[in-house]
Amino acid sequence: MSHVLRRSLTAAQPSIVGGEGPYLIDDTGKRYLDACGGAAVSSLGHDNKAVRDAICAQVNTLAFAHTGLFTNPWAEELSDYLVAQAPEGTGEGRVMYLGSGSEAMEAALKLARQYHVERGEPERAHIIARAPSYHGNTLGALAVSGHAGRRAPFAPLLIETQHIDATYDYRLRRDAETPEAFGLRMANQLRERIEALGPETVAAFVAEPVVGASLGTQPPPPGYFKRIREICDTYGVLYIADEVMCGMGRTGSLFALSQEGICADITTMAKGLGAGYQPIAAVLASERICGGILAGSGKLWNGHTYMSHATATAGAMAVMREIDDRDLLANVRARGAQLADRLHARLGAHPHVGNIRGRGLFWSTELVADRSTKAPFDPSLNVAGRVLDATLARGMVCYPAQGCADGTAGDHTLLAPCFTSTEAEIDLIAETLAEAVDEVTRRI
């Protein structure tokens, strides 16, 4: 019996003892091509020497000093880098570091609240997010998440939040509607909700630039986020960009929002920031946010013991250097285009594949019971989970999820290969997934 409190208390799990490039290796010697990076985490694969060396060197120098009293040069260097790379308009922002994406979202919500209170607007408390969405598993982050299945067990504990529709093109765009018109219609839901609540009561809007696990790598329609930015500015509402999953190069630019031509007031990061080598997350506060706090108390009303951890920030800076020095974002874009082509070629006409969507090296395949009606499979069939089992049997890992259609039904499989992927590895990923989908849907 394992004494680890695992996600499943009953399932047998292989024991991973090593990694080599994009492969995980278990204690029997079996190799698994990690086609999802765990959860879009392992962007550099599992044995990057430069990052490992940076972490080891840092541990031998300094591991930890409490940030209530001290800073360290590694956190400072990483902050300088992230602010310099942030979308135009962010200005002279500042960065705080935490341990996970959920913590980052909690800190972002508290930071938004602090900003309004410091400026003499304590009535601003409403948070508006989208559905489907997923922003983390702590209570505050789960409360803003628009995922019915994950919220349900904890509903009595969650703070009240508001939700508008996510830009789910496959199911929500009308037949004669252009992508631009769809984006405008969806964005204007935010204006309508703000006005219904009372503009003076709304603190922030939370949205992923490219939706992650809850909706399967859904990019926004053209112009959507420019309209969101206009609405937020009109009503004094902050925009919190959740880039925990889609950021740090995953969609082809370091910040996913850079491709939308706007900046956020507050941005959360994690996963690819440390590429799995150390737990780390971050919150980037724009110059506007920092200025509001400087004009008030001049203090951050949120603290965690492991903020700005020296080993974690040194490791993350090494990840950023690898991305830059090896021009890996160019490879993300090239291999991402290849992955899109291969998925469409192999599964685009499949009778049980309703939609293929994504950006960069961040792609999903939505599986349906009936392609003509878009009817999802019965959730009890666990089709996405069965596809994972079929890929594992073939020595590959994908990321299965349910609930994209209505919060409970709707199966999709997500792919997020490492940035160093080769043409041959991308071909293998697409073919392996296609074989698994063929096998599972044939059996059903």
C-alpha positions as CSV (number, residue, x, y, z in Angstrom):
1,M,0.0,0.0,0.0
2,S,1.2,3.5,-0.9
3,H,1.2,6.1,1.9
4,V,1.1,8.9,-0.7
5,L,-2.3,10.6,-0.8
6,R,-2.6,10.4,-4.6
7,R,-5.2,11.9,-6.9
8,S,-6.7,8.4,-7.1
9,L,-6.6,6.3,-4.0
10,T,-7.3,3.1,-6.0
11,A,-5.5,3.4,-9.3
12,A,-2.1,1.7,-9.8
13,Q,0.4,4.1,-11.1
14,P,3.8,3.5,-12.8
15,S,6.7,4.8,-10.9
16,I,8.7,7.3,-12.9
17,V,12.4,7.2,-12.1
18,G,14.1,9.1,-15.0
19,G,13.7,11.4,-17.9
20,E,15.4,11.8,-21.3
21,G,14.5,14.6,-23.6
22,P,10.7,14.4,-24.1
23,Y,10.5,10.9,-22.6
24,L,9.6,9.8,-19.1
25,I,11.0,6.4,-18.0
26,D,9.4,4.2,-15.4
27,D,11.0,1.6,-13.0
28,T,10.5,-1.2,-15.6
29,G,12.4,0.7,-18.3
30,K,9.2,1.6,-20.3
31,R,9.5,5.0,-22.0
32,Y,6.6,7.4,-22.4
33,L,6.7,10.3,-24.9
34,D,5.3,13.2,-22.9
35,A,3.1,14.9,-25.4
36,C,1.4,17.1,-22.9
37,G,4.2,18.2,-20.7
38,G,2.3,16.9,-17.6
39,A,-0.1,19.8,-17.8
40,A,1.7,22.1,-20.3
41,V,4.6,22.3,-17.7
42,S,7.7,20.5,-19.1
43,S,8.4,22.9,-22.0
44,L,12.1,21.9,-22.1
45,G,11.7,18.2,-21.7
46,H,13.0,16.2,-18.7
47,D,16.8,16.4,-18.7
48,N,17.8,20.0,-19.6
49,K,21.4,20.3,-18.4
50,A,21.5,24.1,-18.3
51,V,18.5,24.4,-16.0
52,R,19.7,21.5,-13.8
53,D,23.1,23.1,-13.4
54,A,21.6,26.5,-12.5
55,I,19.5,24.9,-9.8
56,C,22.4,22.9,-8.4
57,A,24.7,25.9,-8.4
58,Q,22.0,28.0,-6.6
59,V,21.5,25.4,-3.9
60,N,25.2,25.4,-3.3
61,T,25.1,29.2,-2.9
62,L,21.8,30.1,-1.2
63,A,18.5,28.2,-1.1
64,F,16.3,30.5,0.9
65,A,16.1,33.8,2.7
66,H,12.8,35.2,4.0
67,T,11.5,38.0,1.8
68,G,10.0,39.8,4.8
69,L,13.5,41.2,5.3
70,F,15.6,40.4,2.3
71,T,15.6,40.3,-1.5
72,N,18.0,38.3,-3.7
73,P,19.7,38.9,-7.0
74,W,18.1,35.9,-8.8
75,A,14.5,37.1,-8.1
76,E,15.5,40.6,-9.1
77,E,17.1,39.4,-12.4
78,L,14.0,37.3,-13.3
79,S,11.7,40.2,-12.6
80,D,13.7,42.6,-14.8
81,Y,13.4,40.0,-17.6
82,L,9.7,39.4,-17.3
83,V,8.8,43.1,-17.1
84,A,11.0,43.8,-20.1
85,Q,9.2,41.0,-22.1
86,A,5.7,41.9,-21.0
87,P,3.1,43.1,-23.5
88,E,3.5,46.7,-24.6
89,G,1.6,49.0,-22.2
90,T,2.5,47.1,-19.0
91,G,5.1,49.7,-18.2
92,E,7.4,49.5,-15.2
93,G,5.6,46.7,-13.5
94,R,6.7,44.5,-10.6
95,V,6.6,40.7,-10.0
96,M,5.8,38.6,-7.0
97,Y,6.7,34.9,-6.9
98,L,4.7,32.0,-5.4
99,G,4.6,28.2,-5.5
100,S,1.7,27.3,-7.9
101,G,-0.7,28.7,-10.4
102,S,-3.6,28.5,-7.9
103,E,-1.6,30.6,-5.4
104,A,-0.9,33.1,-8.2
105,M,-4.6,33.5,-8.9
106,E,-5.4,34.0,-5.2
107,A,-2.7,36.6,-5.0
108,A,-3.9,38.3,-8.2
109,L,-7.5,38.6,-6.8
110,K,-6.2,40.0,-3.6
111,L,-4.0,42.5,-5.4
112,A,-6.9,43.7,-7.5
113,R,-8.9,44.2,-4.3
114,Q,-6.0,46.0,-2.6
115,Y,-5.7,48.4,-5.6
116,H,-9.3,49.5,-5.4
117,V,-9.3,49.9,-1.6
118,E,-6.0,51.9,-1.7
119,R,-7.7,54.2,-4.2
120,G,-10.7,54.8,-2.1
121,E,-13.1,52.5,-3.9
122,P,-13.8,49.7,-1.4
123,E,-17.2,49.0,-2.9
124,R,-15.5,47.3,-5.9
125,A,-15.7,43.6,-4.9
126,H,-17.4,41.7,-7.8
127,I,-15.2,39.4,-9.9
128,I,-16.4,38.5,-13.4
129,A,-14.9,35.5,-15.2
130,R,-15.9,33.1,-18.0
131,A,-17.4,29.7,-18.3
132,P,-16.0,27.2,-19.1
133,S,-12.7,28.2,-17.4
134,Y,-10.3,26.9,-14.8
135,H,-8.2,29.2,-12.7
136,G,-6.9,27.0,-9.9
137,N,-7.9,24.7,-7.1
138,T,-7.7,26.9,-4.0
139,L,-11.0,28.3,-2.9
140,G,-10.7,31.7,-4.3
141,A,-9.3,30.5,-7.6
142,L,-11.9,27.8,-7.8
143,A,-14.6,30.3,-7.2
144,V,-13.7,32.3,-10.3
145,S,-13.3,29.2,-12.3
146,G,-16.3,28.5,-14.5
147,H,-16.1,24.7,-14.4
148,A,-19.3,23.2,-13.0
149,G,-17.8,19.7,-12.3
150,R,-14.8,21.0,-10.3
151,R,-16.8,23.6,-8.4
152,A,-19.7,21.4,-7.3
153,P,-18.2,19.6,-4.3
154,F,-17.0,22.8,-2.8
155,A,-19.8,25.2,-3.8
156,P,-20.9,26.1,-0.2
157,L,-17.4,27.3,0.5
158,L,-16.9,29.5,-2.6
159,I,-17.2,33.3,-2.7
160,E,-19.9,34.7,-5.0
161,T,-18.5,35.4,-8.5
162,Q,-20.1,36.2,-11.9
163,H,-19.5,34.4,-15.2
164,I,-20.1,35.2,-18.8
165,D,-19.6,32.9,-21.8
166,A,-16.1,31.9,-23.0
167,T,-15.4,32.4,-26.7
168,Y,-16.3,28.8,-27.5
169,D,-16.4,29.1,-31.3
170,Y,-17.3,25.5,-32.0
171,R,-20.6,25.6,-30.0
172,L,-21.4,29.3,-29.6
173,R,-20.7,31.0,-32.9
174,R,-23.8,31.4,-35.1
175,D,-23.9,30.0,-38.6
176,A,-23.8,33.3,-40.4
177,E,-21.6,35.1,-37.9
178,T,-18.1,36.2,-38.8
179,P,-15.3,35.5,-36.3
180,E,-15.0,39.2,-35.7
181,A,-18.8,39.6,-35.1
182,F,-18.7,36.6,-32.7
183,G,-15.8,38.2,-30.8
184,L,-17.6,41.5,-30.4
185,R,-20.8,39.8,-29.3
186,M,-19.0,37.7,-26.7
187,A,-17.0,40.7,-25.4
188,N,-20.1,42.8,-25.0
189,Q,-21.4,40.3,-22.5
190,L,-18.8,41.8,-20.2
191,R,-20.2,45.3,-20.7
192,E,-23.8,44.1,-20.1
193,R,-22.8,42.2,-16.9
194,I,-20.8,45.2,-15.5
195,E,-23.8,47.5,-16.1
196,A,-26.2,45.0,-14.5
197,L,-24.0,44.7,-11.4
198,G,-23.3,48.5,-11.2
199,P,-19.9,49.6,-12.6
200,E,-18.8,51.0,-9.2
201,T,-19.0,47.5,-7.7
202,V,-16.9,45.6,-10.2
203,A,-13.2,45.0,-9.3
204,A,-11.9,42.7,-12.1
205,F,-12.4,40.5,-15.1
206,V,-10.5,37.2,-15.3
207,A,-9.8,35.4,-18.5
208,E,-7.2,33.1,-20.1
209,P,-5.9,34.6,-23.4
210,V,-6.0,31.0,-24.8
211,V,-8.3,28.8,-22.7
212,G,-6.5,25.8,-21.2
213,A,-7.8,22.6,-19.8
214,S,-11.5,23.5,-19.3
215,L,-12.1,24.3,-22.9
216,G,-9.2,22.6,-24.7
217,T,-6.8,25.3,-26.0
218,Q,-9.5,27.6,-27.4
219,P,-7.9,30.8,-29.0
220,P,-9.9,34.0,-28.9
221,P,-11.7,35.4,-32.0
222,P,-10.1,38.4,-33.7
223,G,-10.6,41.7,-31.8
224,Y,-12.1,40.1,-28.7
225,F,-9.4,41.2,-26.2
226,K,-9.1,44.7,-27.7
227,R,-12.8,45.1,-27.0
228,I,-12.4,43.6,-23.5
229,R,-9.6,46.1,-22.8
230,E,-11.9,49.0,-24.0
231,I,-14.7,47.9,-21.7
232,C,-12.4,47.5,-18.7
233,D,-10.9,50.9,-19.2
234,T,-14.4,52.5,-19.7
235,Y,-15.6,51.2,-16.4
236,G,-12.5,51.2,-14.3
237,V,-12.4,47.4,-14.1
238,L,-9.1,45.6,-14.0
239,Y,-8.2,42.8,-16.4
240,I,-6.4,39.8,-14.9
241,A,-4.9,37.6,-17.6
242,D,-4.5,34.0,-16.5
243,E,-1.4,32.8,-18.4
244,V,-0.6,29.9,-16.1
245,M,-1.1,27.3,-18.8
246,C,-1.0,29.3,-22.1
247,G,1.9,31.6,-21.2
248,M,5.7,31.5,-21.1
249,G,6.0,30.6,-24.8
250,R,3.4,27.8,-25.1
251,T,1.4,29.6,-27.8
252,G,4.4,31.0,-29.7
253,S,5.1,34.2,-27.8
254,L,6.4,34.5,-24.3
255,F,3.2,36.1,-23.1
256,A,0.2,34.8,-25.0
257,L,-1.6,38.2,-24.7
258,S,1.2,39.8,-26.8
259,Q,-0.5,38.3,-29.8
260,E,-3.8,40.2,-29.0
261,G,-2.2,43.7,-29.1
262,I,-3.2,44.6,-25.5
263,C,-1.7,44.3,-22.0
264,A,-3.3,43.2,-18.8
265,D,-3.4,45.0,-15.5
266,I,-2.4,41.8,-13.6
267,T,-0.9,38.6,-15.2
268,T,-0.5,35.2,-13.6
269,M,2.2,32.8,-14.7
270,A,3.3,29.3,-13.6
271,K,3.9,25.9,-15.3
272,G,6.2,26.9,-18.2
273,L,7.9,29.5,-16.0
274,G,9.9,26.8,-14.2
275,A,9.3,24.1,-16.9
276,G,8.8,21.6,-14.0
277,Y,12.3,21.9,-12.6
278,Q,11.2,23.8,-9.5
279,P,7.8,24.8,-8.3
280,I,7.3,28.4,-9.1
281,A,4.5,30.8,-10.2
282,A,4.4,34.6,-10.6
283,V,2.1,37.6,-10.6
284,L,3.0,40.5,-12.8
285,A,1.5,43.8,-11.6
286,S,1.5,46.6,-14.2
287,E,2.8,50.0,-13.6
288,R,-0.8,51.2,-13.1
289,I,-1.3,48.7,-10.3
290,C,2.0,49.4,-8.6
291,G,1.4,53.2,-8.9
292,G,-1.9,52.9,-7.1
293,I,-0.3,51.0,-4.2
294,L,2.7,53.4,-4.0
295,A,0.3,56.3,-3.7
296,G,-1.5,54.5,-0.9
297,S,0.1,52.3,1.8
298,G,3.2,51.4,-0.2
299,K,2.9,47.8,1.1
300,L,1.8,44.5,-0.4
301,W,-1.1,43.0,1.6
302,N,-0.2,39.5,0.7
303,G,2.7,37.4,1.9
304,H,3.9,33.8,1.6
305,T,6.9,32.1,3.2
306,Y,8.4,30.9,0.0
307,M,8.0,34.1,-2.1
308,S,11.0,34.9,-4.3
309,H,12.6,31.6,-3.5
310,A,16.2,31.9,-4.7
311,T,16.5,28.3,-6.1
312,A,13.2,28.5,-7.9
313,T,13.9,31.9,-9.4
314,A,17.4,30.9,-10.5
315,G,15.9,27.8,-12.2
316,A,13.2,29.9,-13.9
317,M,15.8,32.4,-15.2
318,A,17.7,29.5,-16.7
319,V,14.5,28.3,-18.4
320,M,14.1,31.8,-19.9
321,R,17.7,31.8,-21.1
322,E,17.3,28.4,-22.8
323,I,14.2,29.7,-24.6
324,D,16.0,32.8,-25.8
325,D,19.5,31.4,-26.6
326,R,18.1,28.4,-28.6
327,D,15.4,30.5,-30.3
328,L,12.8,28.0,-29.1
329,L,9.8,30.2,-29.7
330,A,10.5,29.9,-33.5
331,N,10.4,26.1,-33.1
332,V,7.2,26.4,-31.1
333,R,5.6,28.2,-34.0
334,A,7.0,25.9,-36.7
335,R,6.3,22.6,-34.9
336,G,2.9,24.0,-33.8
337,A,1.9,24.6,-37.4
338,Q,3.1,21.1,-38.2
339,L,1.1,19.6,-35.4
340,A,-2.0,21.4,-36.6
341,D,-1.5,20.1,-40.1
342,R,-1.0,16.5,-39.0
343,L,-4.0,16.6,-36.7
344,H,-6.3,18.0,-39.4
345,A,-5.0,15.5,-41.9
346,R,-5.4,12.5,-39.7
347,L,-8.5,13.4,-37.7
348,G,-10.2,16.3,-39.5
349,A,-12.8,14.1,-41.1
350,H,-13.1,11.6,-38.3
351,P,-16.8,10.8,-37.5
352,H,-16.2,11.3,-33.8
353,V,-13.9,14.4,-33.9
354,G,-16.0,17.5,-33.8
355,N,-13.3,20.2,-33.6
356,I,-9.5,20.6,-33.6
357,R,-8.3,23.9,-32.1
358,G,-5.2,25.5,-30.6
359,R,-2.2,27.8,-31.1
360,G,1.5,27.3,-31.0
361,L,2.3,23.9,-29.3
362,F,-1.1,23.9,-27.6
363,W,-3.7,21.8,-29.4
364,S,-6.9,19.9,-28.5
365,T,-9.2,17.5,-30.2
366,E,-12.8,17.5,-29.1
367,L,-14.5,14.1,-29.4
368,V,-18.3,13.9,-30.0
369,A,-20.8,11.1,-30.3
370,D,-22.4,12.7,-33.4
371,R,-20.4,15.0,-35.6
372,S,-23.5,16.3,-37.4
373,T,-25.3,17.5,-34.2
374,K,-22.2,18.1,-32.1
375,A,-23.7,15.9,-29.4
376,P,-21.1,15.0,-26.8
377,F,-20.6,11.5,-25.5
378,D,-22.3,10.4,-22.2
379,P,-19.8,11.5,-19.5
380,S,-20.0,8.0,-17.9
381,L,-18.2,6.6,-20.9
382,N,-15.1,8.6,-20.0
383,V,-14.0,8.7,-23.6
384,A,-11.2,11.1,-23.0
385,G,-9.8,8.9,-20.2
386,R,-10.0,5.9,-22.5
387,V,-8.0,7.7,-25.1
388,L,-5.4,8.4,-22.5
389,D,-5.3,4.7,-21.6
390,A,-4.9,3.9,-25.3
391,T,-2.0,6.3,-25.8
392,L,-0.3,5.1,-22.6
393,A,-0.4,1.6,-24.0
394,R,1.4,2.9,-27.0
395,G,4.0,4.7,-24.9
396,M,2.7,8.3,-25.1
397,V,1.0,10.6,-22.6
398,C,-1.8,13.1,-23.5
399,Y,-4.0,15.2,-21.3
400,P,-7.7,14.1,-21.1
401,A,-10.5,16.4,-19.9
402,Q,-14.2,16.4,-19.6
403,G,-16.8,19.1,-19.3
404,C,-16.1,21.5,-22.2
405,A,-19.7,21.2,-23.6
406,D,-21.7,22.0,-20.4
407,G,-19.4,21.6,-17.4
408,T,-19.9,17.9,-17.2
409,A,-20.2,16.5,-20.7
410,G,-17.8,17.1,-23.5
411,D,-14.5,15.1,-24.0
412,H,-11.3,16.5,-25.3
413,T,-7.6,15.5,-25.4
414,L,-5.0,18.2,-25.0
415,L,-1.5,18.1,-26.5
416,A,1.4,20.4,-25.2
417,P,4.7,18.9,-26.4
418,C,8.0,20.3,-25.3
419,F,9.4,23.3,-27.2
420,T,12.4,21.3,-28.4
421,S,10.2,18.8,-30.3
422,T,11.5,17.5,-33.6
423,E,9.5,17.0,-36.8
424,A,9.7,13.2,-36.2
425,E,8.3,13.5,-32.7
426,I,5.4,15.7,-33.8
427,D,4.5,13.2,-36.5
428,L,4.6,10.4,-33.9
429,I,2.4,12.4,-31.5
430,A,-0.3,13.1,-34.1
431,E,-0.3,9.5,-35.4
432,T,-0.4,8.0,-31.9
433,L,-3.3,10.1,-30.8
434,A,-5.1,9.3,-34.0
435,E,-4.6,5.6,-33.5
436,A,-5.9,5.9,-29.9
437,V,-9.0,7.8,-31.0
438,D,-9.7,5.3,-33.7
439,E,-9.4,2.4,-31.3
440,V,-11.5,3.9,-28.5
441,T,-14.4,5.2,-30.7
442,R,-14.5,1.9,-32.6
443,R,-15.0,0.0,-29.4
444,I,-17.7,2.4,-28.2
